[in-house]
Amino acid sequence: MEAAILETAQQELDVKGFLDIEVDPTLDLFEEISKLKKEKNAVILAHYYQEADIQDIADYIGDSLGLAQEAEKTNADMIVFAGVHFMAETAKILNPTKKVVIPDFKAGCSLSDSCPPPMFKLFKEQHPDHVVVSYINCSAGIKALSDVIVTSSNARIIVDSFPKDQKIIFAPDKNLGAYINKVTGRNMLLWNGACIVHEIFSLEKIVKLKQQHPNAKFIAHPECEEEVLKLADFIGSTTGLLKYTMESDADEFIVATETGILHQMEKASPHKKFIPAPPDNGCACNDCPHMKRNTLEKIYLCMKYELPEITMDEELRLAAKKPIDRMLEISKQAGL
């Protein structure tokens, strides 16, 4: 029976589907996942934007920089990446001999999708005197076309590592690129891509929320639009936002990024209040639909059947690895 289920799962994977298998509702998934981790020598890496249950069973929780660093040094035989597709790709790029699985193969990224490699290759060829600095939220194909990768944690440091007269293309996030231009005094050429989560915040609603909570600190991720960032008391990466809330004397925070991070903020500072910044739609908070495709049930299934697995052409992997290695080295030298 299990062999038949596995065969069906493999067939579904061929069409980029997921294991559409019903999970016994009486199972203690926390216990079963814990058993599978030991049995398969697996590690679960989870992004801050995952649902609370996934964060609570993860071996490591972090932002893109931390996850890349953790993926590079893990001794596990299998990496279970609770995030979106480009993150699991990065883990595979850094660990070619390890099995990398993702709970939902369809967990994509609007920002990554906004920068197709064939189009970007043509754009790059039109500017041969520019180096390419790419945000880690991109496909392996874009990484392979890049000179160095950055995250929101290290983008400023890495951009500053280039001579002031060096022309730079920054891809794919125009908002993060514009913010880095502002804080470094650069004039990088920006690819016109953006994250749906960080572009949808309502300036009007945030202003009203600040009026309702005059003592709250407004903190924002640099992927937000410039008009939102102008209102912020602090701008930082996901990890930077978390650290700020832990160290600040303030008791209230309005948070402009994906709502998953609020779980860690509340755990770290249970006596403080965290308010998600409202988007410009009918919802009260801002969730990434791609991140939220992952569930505890899918974590269990992908660990049990070791599917869907991330695979990659070796030539592409090696080309994509060079700019990631450069990022990790600069970050290490900078003490990040």
MOPEBEL-V704914 format. One record per pair of residues at least 6 apart in sequence whose ideal C-beta (glycine too) atoms are under 8 Angstrom apart, sorted by the first residue. I is the first residue (numbers start at 0). J is the second residue. D is the distance in Angstrom with one decimal. If there is no record, write none. Layout:
<<I/J/D> <I/J/D>>
This chain:
<<4/20/6.1> <4/304/7.9> <5/304/5.8> <7/20/7.9> <8/18/4.7> <8/20/6.9> <8/304/5.4> <8/306/5.5> <9/306/6.8> <11/17/6.7> <11/18/6.7> <11/19/6.4> <12/104/7.0> <12/306/5.5> <12/307/5.0> <12/308/7.8> <15/104/5.2> <15/105/6.7> <15/307/7.9> <16/104/7.3> <16/105/7.9> <17/102/7.9> <17/103/5.3> <17/104/5.9> <17/105/6.7> <17/297/6.8> <17/307/6.7> <18/297/7.4> <18/300/4.5> <18/301/6.9> <18/304/6.1> <18/306/6.4> <18/307/7.8> <20/300/6.0> <22/28/7.5> <22/296/4.6> <22/299/6.3> <22/300/6.8> <26/299/7.6> <28/295/4.9> <28/296/6.8> <28/298/7.7> <28/299/5.3> <29/55/7.9> <29/56/5.9> <29/295/7.9> <31/299/5.8> <32/43/7.6> <32/56/5.5> <32/295/7.5> <32/298/6.1> <32/299/5.6> <32/302/6.4> <33/56/7.5> <35/41/6.5> <35/299/7.3> <35/302/4.3> <35/303/6.3> <36/42/7.3> <36/43/6.9> <36/58/7.5> <36/302/7.4> <39/76/6.6> <39/77/5.3> <39/302/6.7> <39/305/7.5> <40/75/5.6> <40/76/4.3> <40/77/6.8> <41/75/5.7> <41/76/6.9> <41/77/4.1> <41/78/7.3> <41/79/5.6> <41/302/6.1> <42/58/4.8> <42/59/7.2> <42/73/5.3> <42/75/3.8> <42/77/7.5> <42/78/5.9> <42/79/6.9> <43/53/7.9> <43/56/6.4> <43/57/4.7> <43/58/5.1> <43/59/7.7> <43/79/4.6> <43/81/6.1> <43/298/7.0> <44/57/6.7> <44/58/7.0> <44/59/5.2> <44/61/7.7> <44/66/5.5> <44/69/5.9> <44/70/6.3> <44/73/7.9> <44/78/6.3> <44/79/7.1> <44/80/5.4> <44/81/6.7> <44/82/7.3> <44/90/7.0> <45/53/5.4> <45/54/5.6> <45/57/3.6> <45/59/7.2> <45/60/5.1> <45/81/4.0> <45/82/6.8> <46/60/7.5> <46/61/7.2> <46/62/7.1> <46/63/7.7> <46/66/6.5> <46/81/6.8> <46/82/4.1> <46/83/7.6> <46/86/6.5> <46/259/7.4> <46/290/6.6> <47/54/7.4> <47/60/6.2> <47/61/6.9> <47/62/6.1> <47/237/4.9> <47/238/7.8> <47/241/7.4> <47/257/7.6> <47/259/5.4> <47/260/4.5> <47/263/6.1> <48/82/7.7> <48/237/7.8> <48/257/4.3> <48/258/7.9> <48/259/3.7> <48/260/6.9> <48/287/5.5> <48/290/4.2> <49/57/7.5> <49/60/7.9> <49/81/5.1> <49/82/7.0> <49/259/5.7> <49/290/6.1> <49/293/6.1> <50/259/6.9> <50/291/6.4> <50/293/7.3> <50/294/7.1> <50/295/7.8> <51/259/7.9> <51/262/4.5> <52/295/4.9> <53/81/5.0> <53/293/6.2> <53/294/7.6> <53/295/6.2> <53/298/6.3> <54/60/5.3> <54/259/7.4> <54/262/5.7> <54/263/6.9> <56/295/7.2> <56/298/7.1> <57/81/6.4> <59/65/7.4> <59/66/7.3> <59/69/4.8> <60/263/6.7> <61/69/6.5> <61/238/6.6> <62/150/6.7> <62/151/7.2> <62/152/6.4> <62/236/5.5> <62/237/4.1> <62/238/4.7> <63/86/6.9> <63/135/4.6> <63/136/6.8> <63/150/4.4> <63/151/7.3> <63/152/7.7> <64/135/7.6> <64/150/4.0> <64/151/8.0> <64/152/4.3> <64/153/6.0> <64/236/7.3> <64/238/7.4> <64/330/6.6> <64/335/6.8> <65/152/7.9> <65/238/6.3> <66/80/8.0> <66/82/6.9> <66/86/6.1> <66/89/7.6> <66/90/7.6> <67/89/5.6> <67/90/7.9> <67/93/7.0> <67/135/6.8> <67/150/7.5> <67/323/6.7> <67/326/7.7> <67/327/6.8> <68/327/6.7> <68/330/7.5> <70/78/6.4> <70/80/7.9> <70/89/6.6> <70/90/4.0> <70/93/5.2> <70/94/6.3> <71/93/4.8> <71/94/7.7> <71/327/6.4> <73/94/7.2> <73/97/7.6> <75/97/6.9> <76/97/6.3> <76/98/6.7> <77/97/6.7> <77/98/4.5> <77/99/7.6> <77/100/6.6> <77/302/7.7> <77/305/6.7> <78/87/7.9> <78/90/5.1> <78/94/6.4> <78/97/5.8> <78/98/7.2> <78/99/4.7> <78/100/7.3> <79/100/5.6> <79/101/7.8> <79/102/7.4> <79/298/6.6> <79/301/6.5> <79/302/5.8> <80/86/5.7> <80/87/3.9> <80/90/5.4> <80/99/6.2> <80/100/7.2> <80/101/5.2> <80/309/7.7> <81/101/7.9> <81/102/6.1> <81/293/5.3> <81/298/6.3> <82/101/7.6> <82/106/7.3> <82/290/7.0> <82/293/7.6> <83/106/4.7> <83/107/6.1> <83/108/4.7> <83/111/7.7> <83/287/8.0> <83/289/5.1> <83/290/6.2> <84/101/6.6> <84/104/7.2> <84/106/5.9> <84/107/5.4> <84/108/6.7> <84/111/7.4> <84/309/8.0> <85/108/5.7> <85/111/4.9> <85/135/7.5> <85/136/6.2> <85/137/6.2> <85/138/5.8> <85/139/7.6> <87/99/5.6> <87/100/7.7> <87/101/4.2> <87/309/4.8> <88/138/7.0> <88/139/4.9> <88/309/6.1> <88/311/7.0> <88/319/7.9> <89/135/6.7> <89/142/7.9> <89/323/6.7> <90/97/8.0> <90/99/4.9> <90/309/7.4> <91/97/7.9> <91/99/4.4> <91/309/4.5> <91/310/7.5> <91/311/5.5> <91/316/7.1> <92/139/6.4> <92/142/7.3> <92/311/7.0> <92/316/5.3> <92/319/5.0> <92/320/5.1> <92/323/6.2> <93/320/6.9> <93/323/6.8> <95/311/7.9> <95/313/7.4> <95/316/6.1> <98/305/6.2> <98/308/6.2> <99/308/6.8> <99/309/4.4> <100/301/4.8> <100/302/7.3> <100/305/5.8> <100/306/6.4> <100/307/6.4> <100/308/5.3> <100/309/7.0> <101/301/6.9> <101/307/5.9> <101/309/6.2> <102/292/7.7> <102/293/4.3> <102/294/7.1> <102/297/3.7> <102/298/5.1> <102/300/7.6> <102/301/4.9> <103/292/4.3> <103/293/5.5> <103/297/5.5> <103/307/7.8> <104/307/4.1> <105/292/6.2> <106/289/5.0> <106/290/6.9> <106/292/4.4> <106/293/5.9> <107/289/5.3> <108/136/6.0> <108/194/7.7> <108/289/5.7> <109/193/7.7> <109/194/6.1> <109/195/4.3> <109/196/7.9> <109/289/7.2> <110/134/7.6> <110/136/4.7> <110/137/7.5> <110/171/5.9> <110/172/5.8> <110/192/5.7> <110/193/6.5> <110/194/4.4> <110/195/7.9> <110/222/7.8> <111/136/5.8> <111/137/5.2> <111/138/5.4> <111/141/7.7> <111/171/7.1> <113/171/5.6> <113/191/7.6> <113/192/3.5> <113/193/6.5> <114/137/5.8> <114/138/7.5> <114/141/5.6> <114/170/5.6> <114/171/3.5> <114/190/5.9> <114/192/4.9> <116/138/6.4> <116/140/3.3> <116/141/5.7> <116/143/7.7> <116/144/6.5> <119/141/5.9> <119/144/6.1> <119/170/6.3> <119/171/7.7> <119/190/6.8> <120/144/5.9> <122/168/7.5> <122/190/6.9> <123/129/7.5> <123/131/6.1> <123/144/6.0> <123/168/6.5> <126/166/7.2> <126/168/6.0> <126/188/6.4> <128/166/5.4> <129/166/4.4> <129/167/6.0> <129/168/4.6> <129/188/6.3> <130/146/4.5> <130/147/7.6> <130/161/6.7> <130/165/6.2> <130/166/7.3> <130/167/5.6> <130/168/7.3> <131/144/6.2> <131/145/4.5> <131/146/5.0> <131/147/7.9> <131/167/7.7> <131/168/4.9> <131/170/6.8> <132/145/7.0> <132/146/6.8> <132/147/5.6> <132/148/7.9> <132/149/5.9> <132/154/7.8> <132/157/6.8> <132/158/6.2> <132/167/5.5> <132/168/7.0> <132/169/5.2> <132/170/7.7> <132/187/7.2> <133/141/5.6> <133/142/6.4> <133/144/7.7> <133/145/4.0> <133/147/7.7> <133/148/5.6> <133/149/7.2> <133/169/7.6> <133/170/4.9> <133/171/7.0> <133/322/7.0> <134/148/7.5> <134/149/5.9> <134/150/7.2> <134/151/7.7> <134/154/7.2> <134/169/7.6> <134/170/6.9> <134/171/6.3> <134/172/5.0> <134/175/5.9> <134/176/7.9> <135/148/5.2> <135/149/6.8> <135/150/5.0> <135/323/7.9> <135/326/7.7> <136/171/7.2> <136/172/6.7> <136/194/7.2> <137/145/7.9> <137/170/6.8> <137/171/5.4> <139/311/6.4> <139/315/5.7> <139/316/7.2> <139/319/4.5> <140/315/7.1> <140/319/7.8> <141/170/6.6> <141/171/6.8> <142/148/6.0> <142/318/7.7> <142/319/3.9> <142/322/5.8> <142/323/6.6> <143/315/5.7> <143/318/3.7> <143/319/4.5> <145/170/7.7> <145/322/4.4> <146/322/5.9> <146/325/7.4> <147/157/5.9> <147/322/4.8> <147/325/4.6> <147/326/5.7> <147/329/7.4> <148/322/4.6> <148/323/5.1> <148/325/7.4> <148/326/4.4> <149/157/4.8> <149/158/7.2> <149/326/6.2> <150/236/6.7> <150/326/7.5> <151/175/6.2> <151/220/6.7> <151/221/5.5> <151/222/7.0> <151/235/7.6> <151/236/3.9> <151/237/7.3> <151/239/7.7> <152/236/4.1> <152/238/6.1> <152/239/6.6> <152/330/7.8> <152/335/6.2> <153/326/6.8> <153/329/7.0> <153/330/4.9> <153/333/6.9> <153/335/5.4> <154/175/6.5> <154/179/5.2> <154/221/7.8> <155/179/5.9> <155/182/5.8> <155/183/6.1> <156/329/6.8> <156/330/7.6> <156/333/5.0> <156/335/7.2> <157/326/6.5> <157/329/5.4> <157/330/7.9> <158/167/6.9> <158/169/7.8> <158/179/5.5> <158/183/5.4> <158/185/6.3> <158/187/7.3> <159/183/5.8> <160/329/5.9> <161/167/6.5> <163/185/7.9> <166/188/7.3> <167/185/6.7> <167/187/4.3> <167/188/6.9> <168/187/6.9> <168/188/4.9> <168/189/8.0> <168/190/7.0> <169/175/7.7> <169/176/3.8> <169/179/6.8> <169/180/7.9> <169/187/4.3> <169/188/7.0> <169/189/5.4> <169/190/6.9> <170/176/7.8> <170/189/7.7> <170/190/3.7> <170/192/6.7> <171/190/4.9> <171/192/3.4> <172/190/7.9> <172/192/5.7> <172/193/6.3> <172/194/6.5> <172/222/5.8> <173/189/4.6> <173/190/6.7> <173/191/5.5> <173/192/6.2> <173/193/5.9> <174/193/5.9> <174/194/7.7> <174/197/6.6> <174/198/7.2> <174/221/7.0> <174/222/5.2> <174/223/6.3> <174/224/5.7> <174/225/7.2> <175/221/5.1> <175/222/5.2> <176/187/5.7> <176/189/4.2> <176/190/7.6> <177/189/6.5> <177/225/6.0> <178/221/4.2> <178/225/7.5> <178/228/6.4> <178/234/7.1> <179/185/6.9> <179/187/7.0> <179/221/7.6> <180/186/6.3> <180/187/5.5> <180/189/7.7> <193/222/7.6> <194/222/5.0> <195/287/7.7> <196/222/7.8> <196/256/7.5> <196/257/5.1> <196/285/5.7> <196/286/7.6> <196/287/4.8> <197/220/5.9> <197/222/3.8> <197/223/4.8> <197/224/7.5> <197/255/7.6> <197/256/6.9> <198/223/7.7> <198/224/6.2> <199/278/4.2> <199/279/5.6> <199/280/6.6> <199/285/6.4> <200/223/6.0> <200/224/7.3> <200/227/5.2> <200/255/5.5> <200/276/5.3> <200/277/7.3> <200/278/5.7> <200/279/6.9> <200/285/6.8> <201/277/5.5> <201/278/6.0> <201/279/3.9> <202/226/5.3> <202/227/6.1> <202/230/7.6> <204/276/7.8> <204/277/4.1> <204/278/8.0> <204/279/7.2> <205/217/7.0> <205/227/6.7> <205/230/6.3> <205/253/6.9> <205/255/7.1> <205/276/5.4> <205/277/6.9> <206/230/7.3> <208/215/7.9> <208/253/5.7> <208/274/6.7> <208/276/7.1> <208/277/6.6> <209/215/6.9> <209/217/6.0> <209/230/7.1> <209/253/6.6> <212/251/5.5> <212/253/6.6> <212/274/6.6> <214/249/7.0> <214/250/7.2> <214/251/5.8> <215/249/7.0> <215/251/3.7> <215/252/5.9> <215/253/5.1> <215/272/7.8> <215/274/6.7> <216/232/4.5> <216/233/6.6> <216/243/7.9> <216/247/6.2> <216/249/4.6> <216/251/7.2> <216/252/5.2> <216/253/7.3> <217/230/5.7> <217/231/5.4> <217/232/5.3> <217/252/7.7> <217/253/4.6> <217/255/7.1> <217/276/7.6> <218/231/6.2> <218/232/6.4> <218/233/4.6> <218/234/7.5> <218/235/7.2> <218/240/5.2> <218/243/6.0> <218/244/7.2> <218/252/5.8> <218/253/7.2> <218/254/5.8> <218/255/6.9> <219/227/5.9> <219/228/5.7> <219/230/7.7> <219/231/4.2> <219/233/7.6> <219/234/5.5> <219/240/7.9> <219/254/8.0> <219/255/3.8> <219/256/6.9> <219/276/7.5> <220/234/7.5> <220/235/7.3> <220/236/7.1> <220/237/6.6> <220/240/6.7> <220/255/6.5> <220/256/4.0> <221/228/6.9> <221/234/5.4> <221/235/7.4> <221/236/7.5> <222/256/7.8> <223/231/7.9> <223/255/5.4> <223/256/7.7> <227/255/6.0> <227/276/7.9> <228/234/5.7> <231/255/7.2> <233/239/7.9> <233/240/7.3> <233/243/5.0> <235/242/7.7> <235/243/6.2> <237/256/6.3> <237/257/8.0> <237/260/5.5> <240/254/6.7> <240/256/6.3> <240/260/6.5> <240/264/7.9> <241/260/6.3> <241/263/5.7> <241/264/6.0> <241/267/6.8> <244/252/5.4> <244/264/5.1> <244/267/7.2> <244/268/5.9> <244/271/6.7> <244/273/7.2> <245/264/8.0> <245/267/5.1> <245/268/5.9> <249/271/7.5> <250/270/7.4> <250/271/5.3> <250/272/6.4> <251/271/7.0> <251/272/4.7> <251/273/7.9> <251/274/7.0> <252/264/7.4> <252/271/6.9> <252/272/7.2> <252/273/5.3> <252/274/6.9> <253/274/4.9> <253/275/7.9> <253/276/5.5> <254/260/6.9> <254/261/6.3> <254/264/7.2> <254/273/5.8> <254/274/6.8> <254/275/5.8> <254/276/6.1> <255/276/3.9> <256/276/8.0> <256/285/7.9> <257/285/6.4> <257/286/6.6> <257/287/5.0> <257/290/6.7> <258/275/4.9> <258/284/4.7> <258/285/6.0> <258/286/5.6> <259/286/7.6> <259/287/7.6> <259/290/6.6> <261/273/4.9> <261/275/6.4> <264/271/7.5> <264/273/5.0> <265/271/7.9> <265/273/6.1> <275/283/7.2> <275/284/4.0> <275/285/6.3> <276/285/6.9> <277/283/6.4> <277/284/7.3> <277/285/7.5> <278/284/7.6> <278/285/4.5> <301/307/6.7>>
